[in-house]
């Protein structure tokens, strides 16, 4: 099929201009297209499953603003609620009825939390959850896992280092060594490594934090028994278990991965979908644990724009649609059919790929092996993704601009959209493997 994307001249011009104003020309690093080819797309409008760039190219979008848009772009119900709310004001710095309504909707439909605190991003939610865990336990050390991303929090931008094979090293300049020394980094899917560390210093651990569905560095689906092991170790040693569900929360089901796996964490963090396309995050826990958050308790956390009325209105308008009968079943089935269509072709053509999927999340891996840990991803496979991304873009299909990023199917993607995207994917895979 001939290219439907004629040029990206205006995007290129805007990117050149943006470099005068922003580091790297962007306000979030991966947007710079460093891992793929050409200038980043500058998007001017979107509707449903499609985005339109400044050069008037239209794309089927499987990035969905990195996950929040489970209902697709410019959802009419969300748009109407936001416009009606803005007409009354954008921020008051006070409690509002809308905050109560969204909080009630979430808590009444989520058996894993008793109270919630709204913030403005997933990173802020995780930062606050870590502080809460430390304040509640009176301990300072935390455990995270290689391949899980929890936002740009100082103590969590850490990778595995030497010594004990667990004490970490910073992945960013500007993070003091003292912060890093409080973070222990372990491999995913390795119960023995966890056991050894907990045996040695379990009474110093404030919390274990994990993406129960790791989806920031590939889709590294874990076995339930590993997550259960985390739960047991936390109980045994008096540490708290934090599920970072900024991506998986409300994506694999209204109650997220906690319900999917049937595991009760001590603290949960949310973001992305919870805001209906606006900047919202949240953390929640039991009455007892949340009782330690100011003003009820000694753990301080505040935010000028936390629970602002516009974000609360967007979140409520989104979440009430997710509670409609069969919403998640239908979305999961659409995603499975899309992935199976591509995989049947790839298998018949002897193409060594897998497409792990859960709920409406999918990831393209250039191997036939199951990948559960970050170190199992072959960095050289990213060259194949670079070709795939370019060819799909030329055909009007948009994936996130990194082979480590997952894709998302939204309720706005029709069967025709998915058939068209699968057709282009097959075309492009032929080019990747046979060029």
Secondary structure, 3 states (H helix, E strand, C coil): CCCCCCCCHHHHHHHHHHCCCCHHHCCCHHHHCCCCCCCCCCEEEEEECEEEECCCCEEEECCHHHHCCCCCECCHHHHHHHHHHHCCCCCCCCCCHHHHHHHHHHHHCCCCCCEEEEECCHHHHHHHHHHHHHHHHCCCEEEEECCCCCCCCHHHCEEECCCCCCEEEECCCCCCHHHHCCEEEECCCCHHHHHHHHHHHHHHEEEEEECCCECCCCCECCCHHHHHHHHHHHHHHCCEEEEECCCCCCCCCCCHHHHHHCCCCCEEEECHHHHCCCCCEEEEECHHHHCCECCCCCECCCCCCCCCHHHHHHHHHHHHHHCCCCHHHHHHHHHHHHHHHHHHHHHHCCCCCEEEEECCEEEEECCCCCCCCHHHCCCCHHHHHHHHHHHHHHCCEECCCCCCCCEECCCCCCHHHHHHHHHHHHHHHHHHHHC
